[in-house]
């Protein structure tokens, strides 16, 4: 089962692969996994991790189903029960199935951080770990990015997104999985804003020094700083707009 949406900002295709269409360890064992309805889900069923020591979730999609010439990211869409335990970090990766085997992909897996019910969410987008932490979506669910890939023009490949915890074999419980979503990642404009601010400070200082040494009017320097400040305000406006759009798009 899959759900198709169009990205409101770019018009690109976004697909969510439902939990029923995912490959989940112990999927047929009711002691480890339970299937149930959820009022907040777009699908008829979601998977609830009851108790297991081996957590392994995979989702695949054909690149021809996605928009060509587009950078995509995969997101695990989930919720946590109040009594969740044993799920703090996962190893995540994305691989092109015909170009890389499972073992090779597992070696370059990156750690992503799942929230507990009392853990805060990182809101500072300039934090180096921002993309590695789970985030709240606008529809009541949470998501964590598993990785990114480029869907090049004319590609006909199969992409697999995977998250797992199979190294520390302690009990894990309480994860509600709605699916894995493939969509273009939202640009992090706050990093751009920091770079613009830093560059503007250097440029203004250098230009001010030059104006003073040449005994000329600082009008040009002030004008340049005003232009850069206007660009910064526009970046902030776009950042807020895209955050509101992302929430409404989910």
Secondary structure, 3 states (H helix, E strand, C coil): CEEEEECCCCCCEEEEEEHHHCEECCCCCCCCEEEECCCCCCCCCEEEECCECCEEEEEEEEHHHCCCCEEEEEEEEEEEEEEEECCCEEEEEEEECCCCCHHHHHHCCEEEECCCCCCCCCCCCCCCCHHHECEECCCCCEEEEEEEEEECCCCCCEEEEEEEECCCCCCEEEEEEEEEEEECCCCCHHHHHHHHHHHHHHHHHHHHHHHHHCCCCCHHHHHHHHHHHHHHHHHHHHHHHHHHHHHHHC
